[in-house]
């Protein structure tokens, strides 16, 4: 299938006019190369890892949520050079669908809401608002973690949550949280939760489910839609974020660590104890001797460093 025909289909799925203003010039066909497209790779990010995988599977096109180049470039880094080299040498066209796909029907946020099994879902700005069976903050956080298979952070203890708003990616912004308040939302699921948001919206249950886990399902779902195209093979490239959650050290482990410190301190104290059979004068002379040896050693190191510098 011709590249321009695929671009037309992608623009029907996620119309460019749905994108935020900051996405202008950053979405759509980022790198268009000649030739028909027989195999498409889909991923969340366009980086060297993903491009290498796309090259290995002999893809003619890579469709991602995040574009390869977001900010204007004056200096090309090695990682960017490597990515561009792969795309150009292997003939991989690059297409990005970002905030337009967030808003689009069947896009990032629709898939996220469905994955979390929200009911009576409706669109509100870029996000989605839906309902859940009454649950506590801890129960909802556990549900989100299970549905998205990711560690989560949450704040705001509530005993009865019924209405939830979701936004994939970095959606913890004042304008979206104000929409949540206006709509009587109890909990807000997104990612990249900041301290000032925690303080300003303590009345809501805020669940940070990571950027990757809240957006990746939407890109994976795109594959099934593209597989309907005749003569096109589609493959998804998964690159987990690698984030892990670690809780505070349990009390029993903390005791073990404390005991280790006590043992070390005891050993230090035992080393400082006076040796039997020696009077205070002998101990004083030995200490002075050790101090002189340490001083001479430091001085020799200093001379060696200066010599190397001069050479």
Steps between C-alpha positions, in 0.01 A plus 500: 500500500621848420634706790266791427198266522610378844551860613146579386366209707698606809364853469149356494575306819656801674426827316794744534265785594429324832859555614605761755660815362846397621480191278479699177788397276582207729238246392419325176755380248834589658714312250343396170703261284414366157359156435192299590433399856461128565589481866425749781655508847311675782648617831461766766840663442726559203848430633802297393376184677163512324654589165744209526207268567309650207804446277535139617141427404556678167228759559444767236327735744509574873197660666552638851323715755810703589693653216872445450573876511277708726714812564686691227849358455818704467742228605446139395575254780643156432173330598302717256760443229481123556120506478496707183768280345293188557184657357678634191715195429216254551239709322263539795250784474404661833151610600395654835148529643514675837231715667273457197496126578442578871175675410395278210219249532655162572831666584727506805244612756210290375721192516625597847145546632398165353808326641405627848145372439331835556126517431284771346809661347480849358751741351612807695759710320790267428413246773223253574269484802334177607354316795619211715343287769540683835849438636771656714812677374717200581262263321488719189880536496535122520247462218689747277829325575349163409329619182810678367755258648705782645606635839293803603520784751191653651401775742171609650319252720134455412263236627253516210611574144240487224611736224846484337672717239791366294759666280787303349849644536583812700145611574541634854447861395293770666265545204411130489470462876266799512283322243502197728382712793227665294369156403498365855778251434628301800823363350736605222732252322795624297879525543791724604338625818675808644521632853306820433213301349494274806457802724250688283267203440503318831122463469543247216648153491795536262647185344827509309510192277813601299518666162577180314226284648225758448582557130644173376166313485366758255788444260465125529129531422587697185661187356171312480346786304790513255495123448171545317687668216546264203854379433646664812684315776500678837717427804510668842834581668480493877768681701404501870607806698697291750356688799479306825342586833683448829327539835667623816719243677290275729570525872661156523746589222566838655597326825743283305660807344515671840668194646760510225575862582529413869739217417712734292507753781596229749783392271622859475487535877690175550770623264543810713533310825838509673722198444582315822849544647561848358503819703363833387841631388557210264151539355553873449833443318344235276213733412743780415694257281186393315400864449842577351476203264154615382628854450799381297272282289262788419798723414640237263162468327484875459847508343406216267184681382693823444767311305239344274335835442831667403586215266 
